[in-house]
Amino acid sequence: MSDTSQGVPAKPGIAGEGEPTVLARREGAAGTLLMNRPKTLNALDIEMIRGFQAAIDAWKDDASVRLVVLEGAGGKAFCAGGDVRRIRQLAIDGEAAAIEAFFAEEYAVNRGIATFGKPWVSLIDGVCMGGGIGLSVHGRPIVVSEAALLAMPETAIALFPDVGTSYVLPRLPGAVGTWLALTGARLRGAEAVHAGLATHYVPKAKLPGLRAALLEGDAAVVEGFSETPPEPGFAPHRATIDRCFGRDSLPEILAALEAEGTDWAREQLAILRRMSPTSLCVSLELIRRGAGASLDECLAMELALTRSVVNRHPDFREGVRSVLVDKDGKPAWTPKSLEAVDPAAIRAMFAG
């Protein structure tokens, strides 16, 4: 149960049989947060987001809380992202205000983590995608195990990298952030450290001991538990990633991949051709703009884009239908090809 004596609501949300969807506790010198929707892989809903905000508000200026430890329940996921099926239904129902509230409040939590002023320790052991990355990447340290799996898979459902990652991704090594944003490539725990989405690699067997040590209030103990991560699977392709995904436009990226003539490059081409053309163009433009913007500016850009992409453009509803509702893998994108995307229409989407 939650420790309401610290100002954190006892029930920030309901999961199953009356359980809170975020378990907020005071343990030793730490505030601990457990995402508690295991049946949905801890996907974020508005109640969870408000639970996070309540914890941030309660603990930010509480000197007895020296750090926060964030985990996911169920053993399979840290957090699989936002509850996009729910967002899709709201879009179908014309509930623009509810959609606005969800994203505005989620992004406020991302900013709250970035400005928390104390260690925000994420223990990622399982799936961490989309909104889950937003809950971890703005804090430090970010701990991953060999069971961690990280990705920003938004282009597959015609969304775009949000939760402040338009600030983070352009600042990863080389063109790795653009590659991750456009293809939704999945990284195992050690790979996430090499890519810059995590700071420490701690084997799963050591996580209980690390958690116990963190309750003393010193985030530096992470160093004693961490190990050097093994080489990432994408290491042989780093130069190709920079060569191809560092280009300024989607046509140039595609042409560069075609010119490589390797199996890996052909695989990336095939992935890109399956994604929403509009989403790819929006995402690349967002990442390029984010490279020169502050986190606050990036979050504002992302919020404006949700109005255009989620509320008005048909691809988001179609993408979620194809991947998560009907699961037929046969989306009908509008327009159907990258060549048919109007660059002026993409720029207009940033006006919100």
Buried (B, 14 or more C-beta within 10 A) or exposed (E): EBBEEBEBBEBBBEBEEEBBBBBBBBEBBBBBBBBBBBEBBBBBBBBBBBBBBBBBEBBBEBEEBBBBBBBBBBEBBBBBBBBBBBBBBBBEEEBBEBBBBBBEBBBBBBBBBBEBEBBBBBBBBBBBBBBBBBBBBBBBBBBBBBBBBBBBBBBBBBBBBBBBBBBBBBEBEBBBBBBBBBBBBBBBBBBBBBBBBBBBBBBBEBBEEBBEBBBEBBBEBBEEBBEEBBEBBBEEBBEBBBBBBBBEBBEEBBEBBEEBEEEBBEEBBEBBEBBBBBBBBBBBBBBBBBBEBEBBBBBBBBBBBBBBBBBEBBBBBBBBBBBEBEEEEEBEBBBEEBEEBEEEBBEEBBEE
